Amino acid sequence: MNRRAEIVLNTPADRQTATHWIEHAPPGSRIVFKGPQRTLEQNSRLWAMLTDVARQKRINGRRYSTDQWKVMFLKACGQEAQFVPSLDGTGFIPYGQSSSDLTVAEMSDLIEFMFAWGAENNVVWSDPQESAA
């Protein structure tokens, strides 16, 4: 196997395919096991919460976009985040793990952290359900 491949283990056939790939993988191949990917419901909740924070909060008098808040919250929860220079040298851009790559458990932790941060910082949630489901 000279390429990258990903399989989600939902059926016995998926497991059989994964086993086949493992049995035929060349020495030095890498295998990564991850928990189930975050749900669409969790993703919707995340973006609703980021919108609430972006509309209501400032840091040092400055407003930030939902994408910028996402990077700040991911970093606060221990996810990798860096800022790298733009190619044209006019500033920096965030680089780090995408929220779409988070597991259900990691997304739950992120949402719970955001609820706690919001409570400490007087965020009024547009959908106040405190469940990361």
DSSP file (Angstrom, degrees, kcal/mol; ACC not computed):
  #  RESIDUE AA STRUCTURE BP1 BP2  ACC     N-H-->O    O-->H-N    N-H-->O    O-->H-N    TCO  KAPPA ALPHA  PHI   PSI    X-CA   Y-CA   Z-CA
    1    1 A M              0   0    0      0, 0.0     4,-0.1     0, 0.0    20,-0.0   0.000 360.0 360.0 360.0 111.9    0.0    0.0    0.0
    2    2 A N        +     0   0    0      2,-0.1     2,-0.3    23,-0.1    23,-0.0   0.026 360.0  61.5-106.9  24.7    1.7    3.2   -1.2
    3    3 A R  S    S-     0   0    0      2,-0.0     2,-0.3     0, 0.0     0, 0.0  -0.873  87.6 -93.7-140.9 171.8   -1.0    5.6   -0.4
    4    4 A R        +     0   0    0     -2,-0.3     2,-0.3     2,-0.0    -2,-0.1  -0.699  42.7 179.0 -87.6 144.3   -3.0    6.8    2.5
    5    5 A A        -     0   0    0     -2,-0.3     2,-0.4    -4,-0.1    -2,-0.0  -0.996  11.7-167.0-145.2 147.7   -6.3    5.1    3.3
    6    6 A E        -     0   0    0     -2,-0.3     2,-0.4     2,-0.0    -2,-0.0  -0.996   4.6-177.0-135.9 141.2   -8.9    5.5    5.9
    7    7 A I        -     0   0    0     -2,-0.4     2,-0.5     2,-0.0    -2,-0.0  -1.000  19.1-142.2-138.2 139.4  -11.8    3.3    6.9
    8    8 A V        -     0   0    0     -2,-0.4     2,-1.4    28,-0.0     3,-0.3  -0.895  23.5-130.6-100.6 126.3  -14.5    3.8    9.4
    9    9 A L        +     0   0    0     -2,-0.5    -2,-0.0     1,-0.2     4,-0.0  -0.606  59.7 128.1 -83.8  91.8  -15.4    0.6   11.2
   10   10 A N        +     0   0    0     -2,-1.4    -1,-0.2     1,-0.2     3,-0.0   0.683  66.2  31.0-111.1 -29.7  -19.2    0.3   11.0
   11   11 A T  S  > S-     0   0    0     -3,-0.3     4,-1.8     1,-0.1     3,-0.2  -0.814  81.7-107.5-128.4 164.3  -19.8   -3.2    9.6
   12   12 A P  H  > S+     0   0    0      0, 0.0     4,-2.2     0, 0.0     5,-0.1   0.863 121.2  57.4 -58.0 -34.7  -18.1   -6.6    9.7
   13   13 A A  H  > S+     0   0    0      2,-0.2     4,-2.4     1,-0.2     5,-0.2   0.883 103.3  53.0 -64.8 -37.6  -17.1   -6.0    6.1
   14   14 A D  H  > S+     0   0    0      1,-0.2     4,-2.4     2,-0.2    -1,-0.2   0.924 109.8  47.9 -61.7 -44.0  -15.3   -2.8    7.1
   15   15 A R  H  X S+     0   0    0     -4,-1.8     4,-2.5     1,-0.2    -2,-0.2   0.881 110.2  52.2 -64.4 -38.2  -13.3   -4.8    9.8
   16   16 A Q  H  X S+     0   0    0     -4,-2.2     4,-2.2     2,-0.2    -1,-0.2   0.905 109.9  48.8 -64.7 -41.7  -12.5   -7.5    7.2
   17   17 A T  H  X S+     0   0    0     -4,-2.4     4,-2.6     2,-0.2    -2,-0.2   0.923 111.2  49.9 -62.9 -44.6  -11.1   -4.8    4.8
   18   18 A A  H  X S+     0   0    0     -4,-2.4     4,-2.5     1,-0.2    -2,-0.2   0.912 110.1  50.5 -61.5 -42.6   -9.1   -3.3    7.6
   19   19 A T  H  X S+     0   0    0     -4,-2.5     4,-2.6     2,-0.2    -1,-0.2   0.909 109.8  50.9 -61.4 -42.1   -7.7   -6.7    8.6
   20   20 A H  H  X S+     0   0    0     -4,-2.2     4,-1.5     1,-0.2    -2,-0.2   0.928 109.8  49.7 -60.5 -45.7   -6.7   -7.3    4.9
   21   21 A W  H  X S+     0   0    0     -4,-2.6     4,-0.6     1,-0.2     3,-0.2   0.919 111.7  48.9 -60.5 -43.0   -5.0   -4.0    4.7
   22   22 A I  H >< S+     0   0    0     -4,-2.5     3,-1.0     1,-0.2    -2,-0.2   0.924 109.6  51.6 -62.8 -44.6   -3.0   -4.7    7.9
   23   23 A E  H 3< S+     0   0    0     -4,-2.6    -1,-0.2     1,-0.2    -2,-0.2   0.786 118.0  38.2 -63.9 -27.0   -2.0   -8.1    6.7
   24   24 A H  H 3< S+     0   0    0     -4,-1.5    -1,-0.2    -3,-0.2    -2,-0.2   0.327  86.5 119.7-108.3   6.4   -0.7   -6.7    3.4
   25   25 A A    <<  -     0   0    0     -3,-1.0     3,-0.1    -4,-0.6   -23,-0.1  -0.512  66.4-116.5 -73.5 138.3    0.8   -3.5    4.7
   26   26 A P    >   -     0   0    0      0, 0.0     3,-1.8     0, 0.0    -1,-0.1  -0.328  43.6 -80.6 -69.5 156.5    4.6   -3.1    4.0
   27   27 A P  T 3  S+     0   0    0      0, 0.0     3,-0.1     0, 0.0     0, 0.0  -0.266 118.9  33.2 -54.3 141.7    7.0   -2.9    7.0
   28   28 A G  T 3  S+     0   0    0      1,-0.3    -3,-0.0    -3,-0.1     0, 0.0   0.338  82.3 144.5  91.4  -6.8    7.1    0.5    8.5
   29   29 A S    <   -     0   0    0     -3,-1.8     2,-0.4    -7,-0.1    -1,-0.3  -0.325  43.3-134.3 -62.4 149.6    3.4    1.3    7.7
   30   30 A R        -     0   0    0     -3,-0.1     2,-0.4     2,-0.0    -1,-0.1  -0.874  16.5-165.7-110.7 140.9    1.7    3.4   10.3
   31   31 A I        -     0   0    0     -2,-0.4     2,-0.5     2,-0.0    -2,-0.0  -0.990   2.0-167.8-125.4 133.6   -1.7    2.7   11.8
   32   32 A V        -     0   0    0     -2,-0.4     2,-0.5     2,-0.0    -2,-0.0  -0.984   5.5-158.2-122.7 128.7   -3.7    5.3   13.8
   33   33 A F        +     0   0    0     -2,-0.5     2,-0.3     0, 0.0    -2,-0.0  -0.924  17.0 176.1-106.2 129.1   -6.8    4.4   15.8
   34   34 A K        -     0   0    0     -2,-0.5     3,-0.1     1,-0.1    -2,-0.0  -0.935  30.0-111.7-128.4 152.0   -9.2    7.2   16.7
   35   35 A G        -     0   0    0     -2,-0.3     3,-0.1     1,-0.2    -1,-0.1  -0.172  62.2 -57.5 -69.7 174.7  -12.5    7.2   18.4
   36   36 A P        -     0   0    0      0, 0.0    68,-2.4     0, 0.0    69,-0.3  -0.234  65.3-104.3 -56.4 142.3  -15.7    8.0   16.5
   37   37 A Q  B     -A  103   0A   0     66,-0.3    66,-0.3     1,-0.1    64,-0.1  -0.327  47.1 -83.4 -68.8 150.0  -15.7   11.4   14.7
   38   38 A R        -     0   0    0     64,-2.5    66,-0.1    61,-0.2    -1,-0.1  -0.075  52.1-111.1 -51.1 152.9  -17.6   14.3   16.2
   39   39 A T     >  -     0   0    0      1,-0.1     4,-2.2    -3,-0.1     5,-0.1  -0.410  15.4-116.4 -88.2 163.9  -21.3   14.4   15.3
   40   40 A L  H  > S+     0   0    0      2,-0.2     4,-2.6     1,-0.2     5,-0.2   0.860 117.9  56.0 -64.7 -35.3  -23.1   16.9   13.1
   41   41 A E  H  > S+     0   0    0      2,-0.2     4,-2.4     1,-0.2    -1,-0.2   0.921 107.9  47.5 -62.2 -43.7  -25.2   17.9   16.2
   42   42 A Q  H  > S+     0   0    0      2,-0.2     4,-2.8     1,-0.2    -2,-0.2   0.912 111.3  51.2 -63.1 -41.6  -22.0   18.6   18.1
   43   43 A N  H  X S+     0   0    0     -4,-2.2     4,-2.2     2,-0.2    -2,-0.2   0.915 110.2  49.0 -62.4 -43.0  -20.6   20.6   15.1
   44   44 A S  H  X S+     0   0    0     -4,-2.6     4,-2.1     1,-0.2    -1,-0.2   0.921 112.1  48.7 -61.9 -43.8  -23.9   22.7   14.9
   45   45 A R  H  X S+     0   0    0     -4,-2.4     4,-2.7     1,-0.2     5,-0.2   0.928 109.1  53.6 -62.5 -44.6  -23.7   23.4   18.7
   46   46 A L  H  X S+     0   0    0     -4,-2.8     4,-2.8     1,-0.2    -2,-0.2   0.938 111.3  44.4 -54.8 -50.0  -20.0   24.4   18.4
   47   47 A W  H  X S+     0   0    0     -4,-2.2     4,-2.0     1,-0.2    -1,-0.2   0.841 111.9  52.3 -70.3 -31.9  -20.7   27.0   15.7
   48   48 A A  H  X S+     0   0    0     -4,-2.1     4,-2.2    -5,-0.2    -1,-0.2   0.923 112.9  46.0 -64.4 -43.2  -23.8   28.3   17.5
   49   49 A M  H  X S+     0   0    0     -4,-2.7     4,-2.6     2,-0.2    -2,-0.2   0.912 111.1  51.3 -66.5 -42.3  -21.7   28.8   20.6
   50   50 A L  H  X S+     0   0    0     -4,-2.8     4,-2.8    -5,-0.2    -1,-0.2   0.885 109.2  51.8 -61.9 -37.5  -18.8   30.4   18.7
   51   51 A T  H  X S+     0   0    0     -4,-2.0     4,-2.1     2,-0.2    -1,-0.2   0.925 109.2  49.7 -63.6 -44.8  -21.3   32.8   17.1
   52   52 A D  H  X S+     0   0    0     -4,-2.2     4,-1.7     2,-0.2    -2,-0.2   0.933 113.9  45.3 -59.0 -46.4  -22.7   33.8   20.5
   53   53 A V  H  X S+     0   0    0     -4,-2.6     4,-2.9     1,-0.2    -2,-0.2   0.933 111.9  51.3 -64.2 -45.8  -19.1   34.4   21.9
   54   54 A A  H  < S+     0   0    0     -4,-2.8    10,-0.2     1,-0.2    -1,-0.2   0.851 113.1  46.2 -61.8 -34.2  -18.1   36.3   18.8
   55   55 A R  H  < S+     0   0    0     -4,-2.1    -1,-0.2    -5,-0.2    -2,-0.2   0.812 124.2  30.5 -75.5 -30.1  -21.1   38.6   19.0
   56   56 A Q  H  < S+     0   0    0     -4,-1.7     2,-0.3    -5,-0.2    -2,-0.2   0.743 107.0  64.1-105.4 -26.1  -20.8   39.2   22.8
   57   57 A K     <  -     0   0    0     -4,-2.9     7,-0.5    -5,-0.2     2,-0.3  -0.706  46.4-175.3-114.1 155.6  -17.2   39.1   23.8
   58   58 A R        -     0   0    0     -2,-0.3     2,-0.5     5,-0.1     5,-0.2  -0.942  18.0-142.1-134.6 156.2  -14.0   41.0   23.3
   59   59 A I  B >  S-B   62   0B   0      3,-2.4     3,-1.8    -2,-0.3    -2,-0.0  -0.991  89.3 -14.0-121.9 122.4  -10.5   40.5   24.4
   60   60 A N  T 3  S-     0   0    0     -2,-0.5    -1,-0.1     1,-0.3     3,-0.1   0.868 130.8 -54.8  52.0  39.8   -8.6   43.7   25.2
   61   61 A G  T 3  S+     0   0    0      1,-0.2     2,-0.4    -3,-0.0    -1,-0.3   0.458 114.0 118.1  79.5   1.5  -11.4   45.6   23.5
   62   62 A R  B <   -B   59   0B   0     -3,-1.8    -3,-2.4     0, 0.0     2,-0.2  -0.850  56.4-139.4-109.0 137.1  -11.0   43.7   20.3
   63   63 A R        -     0   0    0     -2,-0.4     2,-0.3    -5,-0.2    -5,-0.1  -0.623  18.5-158.4 -85.9 150.0  -13.7   41.6   18.6
   64   64 A Y        -     0   0    0     -7,-0.5    -7,-0.1    -2,-0.2     2,-0.0  -0.930  17.5-111.1-128.2 153.9  -12.7   38.3   17.0
   65   65 A S     >  -     0   0    0     -2,-0.3     4,-2.5     1,-0.1     5,-0.2  -0.252  34.6-104.9 -75.2 167.3  -14.3   36.1   14.3
   66   66 A T  H  > S+     0   0    0      1,-0.2     4,-2.4     2,-0.2     5,-0.1   0.895 123.3  53.1 -60.1 -39.6  -15.9   32.7   15.0
   67   67 A D  H  > S+     0   0    0      2,-0.2     4,-1.9     1,-0.2    -1,-0.2   0.899 109.3  48.3 -63.4 -40.0  -12.9   31.1   13.3
   68   68 A Q  H  > S+     0   0    0      2,-0.2     4,-2.0     1,-0.2    -2,-0.2   0.912 111.8  49.0 -67.2 -41.7  -10.5   33.0   15.6
   69   69 A W  H  X S+     0   0    0     -4,-2.5     4,-2.8     2,-0.2     5,-0.2   0.891 107.2  56.9 -63.4 -38.0  -12.5   32.1   18.7
   70   70 A K  H  X S+     0   0    0     -4,-2.4     4,-2.8     1,-0.2     5,-0.2   0.935 107.4  47.4 -58.6 -46.3  -12.4   28.4   17.6
   71   71 A V  H  X S+     0   0    0     -4,-1.9     4,-2.4     1,-0.2    -1,-0.2   0.906 112.1  50.5 -61.6 -41.6   -8.6   28.4   17.5
   72   72 A M  H  X S+     0   0    0     -4,-2.0     4,-2.2     2,-0.2    -2,-0.2   0.915 113.3  44.7 -63.7 -42.9   -8.5   30.1   20.9
   73   73 A F  H  X S+     0   0    0     -4,-2.8     4,-1.5     2,-0.2    -2,-0.2   0.905 112.2  51.5 -69.3 -40.7  -10.9   27.5   22.4
   74   74 A L  H  <>S+     0   0    0     -4,-2.8     5,-2.7    -5,-0.2     3,-0.3   0.928 112.2  47.1 -60.0 -44.2   -9.1   24.6   20.8
   75   75 A K  H ><5S+     0   0    0     -4,-2.4     3,-1.8     1,-0.2    -2,-0.2   0.905 108.9  54.1 -63.6 -41.9   -5.8   25.8   22.1
   76   76 A A  H 3<5S+     0   0    0     -4,-2.2    -1,-0.2     1,-0.3    -2,-0.2   0.783 106.8  53.1 -64.0 -26.1   -7.3   26.3   25.6
   77   77 A C  T 3<5S-     0   0    0     -4,-1.5    -1,-0.3    -3,-0.3    -2,-0.2   0.289 126.9 -98.8 -92.9   9.8   -8.4   22.7   25.5
   78   78 A G  T < 5S+     0   0    0     -3,-1.8    -3,-0.2     1,-0.3     2,-0.2   0.535  75.7 141.2  91.0   6.1   -4.9   21.4   24.7
   79   79 A Q      < -     0   0    0     -5,-2.7    -1,-0.3    -6,-0.2     2,-0.2  -0.535  62.6 -93.9 -79.8 151.0   -5.3   21.0   21.0
   80   80 A E        +     0   0    0     -2,-0.2    17,-1.6    16,-0.0     2,-0.3  -0.424  54.8 162.4 -65.7 131.2   -2.3   21.9   18.8
   81   81 A A  E     +C   96   0C   0     15,-0.2     2,-0.3    -2,-0.2    15,-0.2  -0.956   4.4 162.5-152.0 133.7   -2.5   25.5   17.5
   82   82 A Q  E     -C   95   0C   0     13,-3.2    13,-3.1    -2,-0.3     2,-0.5  -0.893  32.2-126.6-139.2 168.1    0.2   27.7   16.1
   83   83 A F  E     -C   94   0C   0     -2,-0.3    -2,-0.0    11,-0.2     9,-0.0  -0.993  26.7-171.7-121.1 127.0    0.4   30.9   14.0
   84   84 A V  E     -C   93   0C   0      9,-2.7     9,-3.1    -2,-0.5     2,-0.1  -0.848  30.7 -97.8-115.9 152.3    2.5   30.8   10.9
   85   85 A P  E     -C   92   0C   0      0, 0.0     7,-0.3     0, 0.0     2,-0.1  -0.374  38.5-114.1 -69.4 145.6    3.4   33.7    8.6
   86   86 A S    >   -     0   0    0      5,-2.8     3,-1.5     1,-0.1     5,-0.2  -0.407  26.7-113.7 -71.8 156.3    1.4   34.2    5.5
   87   87 A L  T 3  S+     0   0    0      1,-0.3    -1,-0.1     2,-0.1     0, 0.0   0.826 116.8  51.3 -63.0 -31.9    3.2   33.7    2.2
   88   88 A D  T 3  S-     0   0    0      1,-0.0    -1,-0.3     3,-0.0    -2,-0.0   0.461 110.1-122.2 -87.4   1.1    3.0   37.4    1.3
   89   89 A G  S <  S+     0   0    0     -3,-1.5    -2,-0.1     2,-0.2     3,-0.1   0.637  76.8 121.6  74.9  13.8    4.4   38.5    4.7
   90   90 A T  S    S-     0   0    0      1,-0.1     2,-0.3    -5,-0.0    -1,-0.1   0.473  80.4 -46.7 -91.2  -0.6    1.4   40.6    5.7
   91   91 A G        -     0   0    0     -5,-0.2    -5,-2.8     2,-0.0     2,-0.3  -0.988  67.6 -65.1 168.0-160.1    0.5   38.7    8.8
   92   92 A F  E     -C   85   0C   0     -2,-0.3    -9,-0.0    -7,-0.3     0, 0.0  -0.896  30.6-155.7-124.4 152.6    0.0   35.4   10.5
   93   93 A I  E     -C   84   0C   0     -9,-3.1    -9,-2.7    -2,-0.3     2,-0.2  -0.951  27.4-105.9-126.9 148.0   -2.6   32.6   10.0
   94   94 A P  E     -C   83   0C   0      0, 0.0     2,-0.4     0, 0.0   -11,-0.2  -0.466  34.0-175.3 -73.9 143.3   -3.7   30.0   12.4
   95   95 A Y  E     +C   82   0C   0    -13,-3.1   -13,-3.2    -2,-0.2     2,-0.3  -0.995  30.5  91.9-137.0 130.5   -2.5   26.4   11.9
   96   96 A G  E    S-C   81   0C   0     -2,-0.4   -15,-0.2   -15,-0.2     2,-0.1  -0.986  72.0 -24.1 173.3-168.2   -3.6   23.5   14.0
   97   97 A Q        -     0   0    0    -17,-1.6     2,-0.2    -2,-0.3   -23,-0.1  -0.387  58.8-126.1 -67.8 137.8   -6.1   20.7   14.3
   98   98 A S    >   -     0   0    0      1,-0.1     3,-1.4    -2,-0.1     4,-0.2  -0.588  12.0-129.9 -79.8 144.9   -9.4   21.1   12.6
   99   99 A S  G >  S+     0   0    0      1,-0.3     3,-1.2    -2,-0.2   -61,-0.2   0.758 106.6  68.4 -66.5 -21.7  -12.5   20.7   14.8
  100  100 A S  G 3  S+     0   0    0      1,-0.3    -1,-0.3   -63,-0.1   -62,-0.2   0.708  95.8  55.4 -69.4 -17.4  -13.8   18.2   12.1
  101  101 A D  G <  S+     0   0    0     -3,-1.4    -1,-0.3   -64,-0.1    -2,-0.2   0.494  84.6 110.7 -91.1  -4.9  -11.0   15.8   13.1
  102  102 A L    <   -     0   0    0     -3,-1.2   -64,-2.5    -4,-0.2     2,-0.1  -0.356  67.9-123.0 -70.0 149.8  -12.1   15.8   16.8
  103  103 A T  B  >  -A   37   0A   0    -66,-0.3     4,-2.7     1,-0.1   -66,-0.3  -0.364  30.5-101.0 -80.6 170.2  -13.6   12.7   18.3
  104  104 A V  H  > S+     0   0    0    -68,-2.4     4,-2.2     1,-0.2     5,-0.1   0.923 125.7  47.5 -56.1 -45.3  -17.0   12.7   19.9
  105  105 A A  H  > S+     0   0    0    -69,-0.3     4,-2.3     2,-0.2    -1,-0.2   0.909 111.5  49.0 -66.1 -42.8  -15.3   12.7   23.3
  106  106 A E  H  > S+     0   0    0      1,-0.2     4,-2.2     2,-0.2    -1,-0.2   0.900 112.3  48.8 -64.1 -39.8  -12.9   15.5   22.4
  107  107 A M  H  X S+     0   0    0     -4,-2.7     4,-2.7     2,-0.2     5,-0.2   0.889 109.3  52.8 -67.7 -38.2  -15.8   17.6   21.0
  108  108 A S  H  X S+     0   0    0     -4,-2.2     4,-2.6    -5,-0.2    -2,-0.2   0.926 109.8  48.8 -60.5 -44.1  -17.8   17.0   24.2
  109  109 A D  H  X S+     0   0    0     -4,-2.3     4,-2.4     2,-0.2    -2,-0.2   0.911 111.6  49.7 -61.3 -42.6  -14.8   18.3   26.2
  110  110 A L  H  X S+     0   0    0     -4,-2.2     4,-2.4     2,-0.2    -2,-0.2   0.931 112.5  46.3 -62.0 -46.7  -14.5   21.3   24.0
  111  111 A I  H  X S+     0   0    0     -4,-2.7     4,-2.5     2,-0.2    -2,-0.2   0.910 112.7  49.7 -64.8 -42.4  -18.2   22.2   24.3
  112  112 A E  H  X S+     0   0    0     -4,-2.6     4,-2.3    -5,-0.2    -1,-0.2   0.902 110.5  51.0 -63.3 -40.0  -18.2   21.7   28.1
  113  113 A F  H  X S+     0   0    0     -4,-2.4     4,-3.0     2,-0.2    -2,-0.2   0.918 109.9  50.1 -60.9 -43.0  -15.1   23.9   28.4
  114  114 A M  H  X S+     0   0    0     -4,-2.4     4,-2.9     2,-0.2    -2,-0.2   0.897 109.1  51.1 -64.5 -40.2  -16.9   26.6   26.3
  115  115 A F  H  X S+     0   0    0     -4,-2.5     4,-2.2     2,-0.2    -1,-0.2   0.930 112.9  46.1 -60.6 -44.1  -20.0   26.4   28.5
  116  116 A A  H  X S+     0   0    0     -4,-2.3     4,-2.0     2,-0.2    -2,-0.2   0.928 113.9  47.7 -64.7 -45.1  -17.8   26.8   31.6
  117  117 A W  H  X S+     0   0    0     -4,-3.0     4,-1.4     1,-0.2    -2,-0.2   0.917 111.7  51.5 -61.2 -42.7  -15.9   29.7   30.0
  118  118 A G  H  <>S+     0   0    0     -4,-2.9     5,-2.7     1,-0.2    -1,-0.2   0.888 107.6  51.7 -61.9 -39.8  -19.2   31.3   29.0
  119  119 A A  H ><5S+     0   0    0     -4,-2.2     3,-0.8     1,-0.2    -1,-0.2   0.898 111.7  47.0 -63.9 -39.9  -20.6   31.0   32.5
  120  120 A E  H 3<5S+     0   0    0     -4,-2.0    -1,-0.2     1,-0.2    -2,-0.2   0.724 118.5  42.1 -72.0 -21.3  -17.4   32.7   33.9
  121  121 A N  T 3<5S-     0   0    0     -4,-1.4    -1,-0.2    -5,-0.2    -2,-0.2   0.106 112.4-111.2-117.8  20.8  -17.6   35.4   31.3
  122  122 A N  T < 5 +     0   0    0     -3,-0.8     2,-0.4     1,-0.2    -3,-0.2   0.824  52.1 169.8  57.4  39.6  -21.4   36.1   31.2
  123  123 A V      < -     0   0    0     -5,-2.7     2,-0.7    -8,-0.1    -1,-0.2  -0.684  27.0-145.1 -79.9 132.7  -22.1   34.7   27.8
  124  124 A V        -     0   0    0     -2,-0.4     2,-0.3   -72,-0.2   -68,-0.0  -0.897  17.8-141.3 -98.5 114.8  -25.8   34.4   27.1
  125  125 A W        -     0   0    0     -2,-0.7   -76,-0.1     1,-0.1   -77,-0.0  -0.574   8.5-147.5 -80.9 136.0  -26.3   31.4   24.9
  126  126 A S  S    S+     0   0    0      1,-0.3    -1,-0.1    -2,-0.3   -77,-0.1   0.783 103.3  30.7 -70.6 -26.7  -28.9   31.5   22.2
  127  127 A D  S    S-     0   0    0    -82,-0.1    -1,-0.3     2,-0.1   -78,-0.0  -0.846  79.3-170.0-129.2  93.4  -29.6   27.8   22.8
  128  128 A P        +     0   0    0      0, 0.0     2,-0.3     0, 0.0    -3,-0.1   0.382  38.0 131.6 -75.0   6.2  -28.9   27.3   26.5
  129  129 A Q        -     0   0    0      1,-0.1     2,-1.3     2,-0.0    -2,-0.1  -0.419  48.4-151.8 -60.1 119.7  -29.0   23.5   26.4
  130  130 A E        +     0   0    0     -2,-0.3     2,-0.4     2,-0.0    -1,-0.1  -0.511  54.3 112.9 -96.3  66.9  -25.9   22.4   28.3
  131  131 A S        -     0   0    0     -2,-1.3    -2,-0.0     1,-0.1   -23,-0.0  -0.991  47.9-166.4-139.1 129.1  -25.4   19.1   26.6
  132  132 A A              0   0    0     -2,-0.4   -21,-0.1     1,-0.1    -1,-0.1   0.411 360.0 360.0 -91.4   1.5  -22.5   18.1   24.4
  133  133 A A              0   0    0    -25,-0.1   -91,-0.1   -92,-0.1    -1,-0.1   0.435 360.0 360.0  20.9 360.0  -24.5   15.0   23.3
